[in-house]
Amino acid sequence: MDDTRLDTDKRSEEGGFRSGFVALIGRPNAGKSTLLNTLLGEKIAITSDTPQTTRHRLSGIVNREDLQIIFVDTPGLHKPYDALGEEVNRSALHAINDVDIIALLVDSASPIGKGDRWVADLVAQAPQETKKILVLTKTDLVDGVLFQKQLDRIDELGVFDSIVAISALTHHNIDELIDTIASYLPQGPQWFPPDMTTDQAFEVMIAEFIREKVLLNTRDEVPHATGVVIDEITQDLDESITRIHATIFVERDSQKGIIIGKHGAMIKQIGTSARKDLETLLATKVFLDLRVKVKKDWRRDGAQIRRFGYGEGL
C-alpha cells in the first residue's frame, strides 16, 4: 500500500481554466490553518496549540496559470460549551454544503477517535457530487509503524476519493495535495484577481494576529475568553507608519490582570510580538496601542459574538 496517497475513481478535466472551492474541515488542532499558510507561502491564518484557535471562516487563494483553488479554512469542529462554540461550529458546517471539494484533515500523530468519526460522518452528509479527500497531517511527527496503524483504521472514517499524507511544516507532499485537488476541479472562472491570496479584510487579520499573541503568551482560561476589536487604524504616508489602536476583551478582572501582567510586562510582550507580524503584513512600520477591557461572559452573548465578527454573522 502506498503510504502517501490512495486514489479511487479520480477524474480530471482536460483543457480550459479550472477553478473551485475546497473546504478544510477537521477537529481542533488538526493542522488546518498551518496547512493553509503553507499552501499560500505566507501567513494569513493564526496558529497555536490552543484548541479552537480559528474562529473565522476565511479563504486562501492558490493561483496557477491554468487554475485557481480557493481554500476555505474553517474553525475546528467540536462539542460546543457556549454560544461562541455553537456559532463557530455553524460556520464550519455551512462550508461543507457550499464547496466543490472537502478536505478532511486528520492528525497522523493522534489515534483516530470518536471526534474524528463524528466529523467524518458530517462530511459524508455533503452533497453526493462533492469530492472528498482525506488528508493525514503532521506526518513529520510519526514513525512508519504508527502511520501504518492510522492507515489500517481509515476505513472507520468512510469512503474517500483520494487520501494524501502530508506535513505542512516540512512541505512533504504539499505539491501532491495541490495536484490531487486540481485533478478534481471543474472548468470555471477566475473568481479572484491572480495577485490576491485571501478574501480576509485587513482589519480582521490585524485583530486575529493580536489575538494569536495572547494565545501564545497566556495560559489556562484566558485564551478562550479573549476577543479583539480594532478601534482605529490610521496611516501616515510621510513617515510610512501605520497606527493601530485595539482593545483586547476578556470576561474576568483576573484575566485582565494576567494579560496586562506585572508592571505591564505581558501586554508589552504581546504588543511587541504582534507588531512584528503586522509590519510584515502591512509592509510598513507599525505603532500598536493595546488596551484591555472586561466584557463579562461575552462568549454567551450572541450580540457580543457578532460584534467580534465570529461565525455566520460575518
C-alpha positions as a printed NumPy array, in Angstrom:
array([[  0.   ,   0.   ,   0.   ],
       [  1.349,   3.444,  -0.962],
       [  1.861,   5.31 ,   2.326],
       [  1.385,   8.728,   0.787],
       [ -1.691,   8.529,  -1.371],
       [ -4.582,   6.204,  -2.188],
       [ -6.841,   7.091,  -5.115],
       [-10.287,   5.856,  -6.145],
       [-12.265,   6.997,  -9.189],
       [-10.193,  10.152,  -9.783],
       [-11.243,  12.338, -12.649],
       [ -9.618,  15.35 , -14.283],
       [-10.857,  17.999, -16.632],
       [ -8.897,  18.249, -19.868],
       [ -8.196,  21.728, -21.204],
       [ -9.584,  25.089, -20.18 ],
       [ -9.216,  27.093, -16.972],
       [-10.24 ,  25.207, -13.827],
       [-11.32 ,  26.645, -10.508],
       [-13.187,  25.668,  -7.388],
       [-13.66 ,  25.896,  -3.644],
       [-12.087,  23.484,  -1.145],
       [-13.193,  23.341,   2.5  ],
       [-10.54 ,  22.396,   5.062],
       [-12.512,  20.501,   7.709],
       [-11.377,  18.747,  10.867],
       [-11.181,  18.659,  14.628],
       [ -9.383,  21.412,  16.568],
       [ -5.6  ,  21.239,  16.133],
       [ -5.805,  19.032,  13.043],
       [ -3.477,  21.485,  11.286],
       [ -5.895,  23.357,   9.012],
       [ -4.505,  26.859,   9.474],
       [ -0.878,  25.705,   9.335],
       [ -1.627,  23.915,   6.08 ],
       [ -3.349,  26.969,   4.622],
       [ -0.366,  29.187,   5.393],
       [  1.958,  26.632,   3.787],
       [ -0.2  ,  26.345,   0.673],
       [ -0.132,  30.119,   0.232],
       [  3.501,  30.62 ,   1.149],
       [  2.547,  33.388,   3.575],
       [  0.793,  33.794,   6.882],
       [ -2.884,  34.726,   6.741],
       [ -4.291,  32.39 ,   9.418],
       [ -3.261,  32.387,  13.065],
       [ -1.965,  29.205,  14.675],
       [ -1.347,  27.952,  18.203],
       [ -1.552,  24.776,  20.276],
       [ -4.723,  26.109,  21.917],
       [ -7.83 ,  24.203,  20.74 ],
       [-10.317,  26.229,  18.697],
       [ -7.762,  28.864,  17.755],
       [ -9.593,  29.548,  14.486],
       [-12.905,  31.372,  14.909],
       [-13.305,  32.925,  11.478],
       [-14.021,  31.18 ,   8.214],
       [-11.544,  32.649,   5.76 ],
       [-10.388,  31.879,   2.253],
       [ -6.874,  31.49 ,   0.924],
       [ -6.302,  31.539,  -2.832],
       [ -3.751,  29.45 ,  -4.724],
       [ -3.19 ,  30.662,  -8.277],
       [ -1.564,  28.825, -11.151],
       [ -1.532,  29.641, -14.856],
       [ -4.373,  27.247, -15.623],
       [ -6.281,  27.078, -12.336],
       [ -7.383,  28.814,  -9.17 ],
       [ -8.068,  26.974,  -5.9  ],
       [ -9.95 ,  28.792,  -3.148],
       [ -9.244,  27.08 ,   0.178],
       [-11.808,  27.771,   2.905],
       [-10.238,  27.451,   6.359],
       [-12.869,  26.622,   8.966],
       [-12.978,  26.544,  12.77 ],
       [-12.283,  23.136,  14.293],
       [-15.468,  21.124,  14.798],
       [-16.009,  20.287,  18.453],
       [-18.659,  19.799,  21.112],
       [-19.717,  23.389,  21.919],
       [-19.928,  24.598,  25.509],
       [-21.199,  28.117,  24.897],
       [-22.797,  30.325,  22.254],
       [-19.411,  31.097,  20.708],
       [-18.72 ,  27.392,  20.202],
       [-22.124,  26.901,  18.61 ],
       [-21.558,  29.832,  16.273],
       [-18.134,  28.74 ,  15.026],
       [-19.396,  25.166,  14.556],
       [-22.266,  26.512,  12.472],
       [-19.785,  28.444,  10.348],
       [-17.692,  25.326,   9.694],
       [-20.685,  23.125,   8.884],
       [-22.048,  25.686,   6.438],
       [-18.874,  25.33 ,   4.372],
       [-19.473,  21.605,   3.822],
       [-22.511,  22.267,   1.652],
       [-21.019,  25.133,  -0.33 ],
       [-17.818,  23.805,  -1.935],
       [-16.615,  21.582,  -4.768],
       [-14.209,  19.555,  -2.629],
       [-13.981,  18.736,   1.074],
       [-10.558,  18.014,   2.552],
       [-10.965,  16.231,   5.89 ],
       [ -7.804,  16.726,   7.938],
       [ -6.875,  14.041,  10.469],
       [ -3.851,  14.285,  12.751],
       [ -1.495,  11.375,  11.975],
       [  0.067,  11.68 ,  15.415],
       [ -3.205,  11.107,  17.312],
       [ -5.217,   7.867,  17.284],
       [ -8.455,   8.063,  15.337],
       [-11.244,   8.547,  17.86 ],
       [-14.903,   9.38 ,  18.31 ],
       [-14.34 ,  13.027,  17.414],
       [-12.763,  12.125,  14.066],
       [-15.589,   9.704,  13.275],
       [-18.16 ,  12.359,  14.201],
       [-16.613,  14.88 ,  11.83 ],
       [-16.281,  12.224,   9.11 ],
       [-19.996,  11.426,   9.452],
       [-20.773,  15.118,   8.885],
       [-18.564,  15.151,   5.803],
       [-20.386,  12.071,   4.486],
       [-23.625,  14.065,   4.556],
       [-22.289,  16.539,   1.993],
       [-23.865,  16.529,  -1.496],
       [-23.004,  13.388,  -3.43 ],
       [-21.243,  15.31 ,  -6.206],
       [-18.802,  16.883,  -3.718],
       [-15.398,  15.225,  -3.934],
       [-13.914,  14.138,  -0.604],
       [-10.204,  13.923,   0.175],
       [ -8.766,  12.56 ,   3.418],
       [ -5.608,  14.458,   4.397],
       [ -3.408,  12.83 ,   7.032],
       [ -1.431,  15.689,   8.593],
       [  1.711,  16.023,  10.718],
       [  3.488,  13.017,   9.19 ],
       [  6.755,  14.505,  10.43 ],
       [  5.669,  13.562,  13.971],
       [  5.063,   9.837,  13.373],
       [  7.189,   6.827,  12.5  ],
       [  6.285,   4.216,   9.946],
       [  4.713,   1.835,  12.477],
       [  2.312,   4.431,  13.903],
       [  1.471,   5.741,  10.457],
       [  0.597,   2.243,   9.267],
       [ -1.73 ,   1.856,  12.263],
       [ -3.51 ,   5.011,  11.144],
       [ -3.839,   3.665,   7.615],
       [ -5.268,   0.424,   8.957],
       [ -8.063,   2.369,  10.664],
       [ -9.006,   4.886,   7.995],
       [-11.911,   2.72 ,   6.825],
       [-13.643,   3.829,  10.046],
       [-13.877,   7.316,   8.534],
       [-15.763,   6.313,   5.408],
       [-15.013,   6.295,   1.677],
       [-12.863,   8.994,   0.111],
       [-11.978,   9.814,  -3.474],
       [ -8.317,  10.24 ,  -2.506],
       [ -6.06 ,  10.027,   0.517],
       [ -2.939,  12.173,   0.819],
       [ -0.447,  12.178,   3.705],
       [  1.34 ,  15.485,   4.25 ],
       [  3.465,  17.563,   6.565],
       [  2.819,  21.291,   6.37 ],
       [  5.981,  22.017,   8.362],
       [  8.362,  20.063,   6.119],
       [  6.263,  20.616,   2.947],
       [  6.103,  16.844,   2.433],
       [  3.555,  16.045,  -0.315],
       [  2.163,  19.6  ,  -0.464],
       [  2.55 ,  19.662,  -4.253],
       [  0.952,  16.209,  -4.37 ],
       [ -2.037,  17.557,  -2.437],
       [ -2.434,  20.525,  -4.79 ],
       [ -2.17 ,  18.245,  -7.833],
       [ -4.775,  15.865,  -6.382],
       [ -7.181,  18.725,  -5.717],
       [ -6.526,  20.217,  -9.147],
       [ -7.435,  16.929, -10.815],
       [-10.97 ,  17.185,  -9.401],
       [-11.623,  20.836, -10.173],
       [-14.303,  21.643, -12.732],
       [-13.75 ,  24.119, -15.509],
       [-14.697,  27.523, -14.184],
       [-13.934,  31.244, -13.955],
       [-11.145,  33.08 , -12.219],
       [-13.059,  34.117,  -9.104],
       [-10.337,  36.425,  -7.731],
       [ -7.521,  38.51 ,  -9.257],
       [ -4.35 ,  36.427,  -9.758],
       [ -2.359,  38.515,  -7.257],
       [ -4.917,  38.067,  -4.464],
       [ -4.152,  35.482,  -1.764],
       [ -7.038,  35.972,   0.674],
       [-10.509,  37.491,   0.954],
       [ -9.959,  38.335,   4.608],
       [-10.266,  42.025,   5.492],
       [ -7.08 ,  43.608,   6.844],
       [ -8.919,  44.752,   9.971],
       [ -9.947,  41.186,  10.771],
       [ -6.446,  39.851,  10.11 ],
       [ -4.926,  42.511,  12.362],
       [ -7.314,  41.623,  15.196],
       [ -6.569,  37.928,  14.77 ],
       [ -2.792,  38.431,  14.72 ],
       [ -3.09 ,  40.254,  18.042],
       [ -5.296,  37.503,  19.48 ],
       [ -2.759,  34.907,  18.374],
       [ -0.106,  36.547,  20.533],
       [ -2.455,  36.422,  23.517],
       [ -2.907,  32.686,  22.88 ],
       [  0.835,  32.121,  22.648],
       [  1.744,  34.135,  25.746],
       [ -1.023,  33.393,  28.267],
       [ -2.429,  30.273,  29.903],
       [ -5.385,  28.461,  31.408],
       [ -8.791,  30.001,  30.702],
       [ -7.503,  33.298,  29.298],
       [ -7.095,  32.35 ,  25.589],
       [-10.685,  31.182,  25.114],
       [-12.042,  34.275,  26.863],
       [-10.206,  36.675,  24.558],
       [-11.677,  38.746,  21.741],
       [-10.029,  41.652,  19.921],
       [-11.648,  44.73 ,  18.407],
       [ -9.77 ,  47.22 ,  16.222],
       [-10.751,  50.71 ,  17.36 ],
       [ -8.829,  52.784,  14.834],
       [ -6.317,  52.418,  12.007],
       [ -4.551,  55.414,  10.502],
       [ -1.671,  55.655,   8.058],
       [  0.996,  58.326,   7.996],
       [  2.332,  58.171,   4.462],
       [  5.068,  60.716,   5.141],
       [  6.56 ,  58.586,   7.911],
       [  5.467,  55.256,   6.337],
       [  3.883,  54.153,   9.585],
       [  0.526,  52.565,  10.396],
       [ -1.006,  53.445,  13.753],
       [ -3.303,  50.799,  15.208],
       [ -5.42 ,  51.157,  18.33 ],
       [ -7.036,  47.933,  19.526],
       [ -8.891,  46.617,  22.57 ],
       [ -8.452,  43.121,  23.966],
       [-11.635,  41.961,  25.684],
       [-11.774,  39.309,  28.391],
       [-14.523,  38.062,  30.718],
       [-12.984,  38.469,  34.178],
       [-10.911,  41.044,  36.06 ],
       [ -8.429,  38.268,  36.886],
       [ -7.941,  37.604,  33.168],
       [ -7.365,  41.293,  32.556],
       [ -4.653,  41.234,  35.202],
       [ -2.926,  38.268,  33.558],
       [ -2.877,  39.929,  30.128],
       [ -1.559,  43.228,  31.489],
       [  0.998,  41.438,  33.662],
       [  3.214,  42.772,  36.396],
       [  4.081,  46.41 ,  35.646],
       [  2.568,  45.923,  32.185],
       [  5.169,  43.341,  31.134],
       [  2.744,  40.889,  29.479],
       [  0.819,  43.435,  27.418],
       [  4.154,  44.854,  26.245],
       [  5.324,  41.385,  25.207],
       [  2.064,  40.713,  23.358],
       [  2.321,  44.047,  21.578],
       [  5.955,  43.563,  20.576],
       [  5.266,  40.098,  19.135],
       [  2.145,  41.24 ,  17.288],
       [  3.854,  44.295,  15.84 ],
       [  6.46 ,  42.135,  14.073],
       [  3.789,  40.148,  12.232],
       [  1.778,  43.268,  11.469],
       [  4.768,  45.043,   9.941],
       [  5.234,  42.061,   7.611],
       [  1.52 ,  42.016,   6.765],
       [  1.22 ,  45.762,   6.129],
       [  4.735,  46.379,   4.768],
       [  5.078,  49.488,   6.947],
       [  6.313,  50.332,  10.392],
       [  3.567,  49.84 ,  12.972],
       [  2.669,  51.737,  16.12 ],
       [  0.421,  49.458,  18.161],
       [ -1.6  ,  50.687,  21.122],
       [ -3.325,  47.921,  23.097],
       [ -5.886,  48.26 ,  25.853],
       [ -7.62 ,  45.568,  27.893],
       [-11.271,  45.689,  28.949],
       [-13.663,  43.304,  30.691],
       [-16.908,  42.261,  28.994],
       [-18.418,  39.742,  31.383],
       [-19.468,  36.404,  29.831],
       [-19.307,  37.767,  26.281],
       [-18.978,  34.239,  24.842],
       [-22.551,  33.51 ,  25.969],
       [-23.956,  36.666,  24.396],
       [-24.925,  36.369,  20.726],
       [-24.822,  40.138,  20.21 ],
       [-21.267,  40.356,  21.538],
       [-20.173,  37.36 ,  19.463],
       [-21.423,  39.105,  16.332],
       [-19.669,  42.297,  17.39 ],
       [-16.398,  40.397,  17.35 ],
       [-17.32 ,  39.107,  13.884],
       [-17.271,  35.398,  14.688],
       [-19.305,  32.715,  12.94 ],
       [-22.117,  33.083,  10.441],
       [-22.741,  36.678,  11.441],
       [-19.893,  37.768,   9.186]])
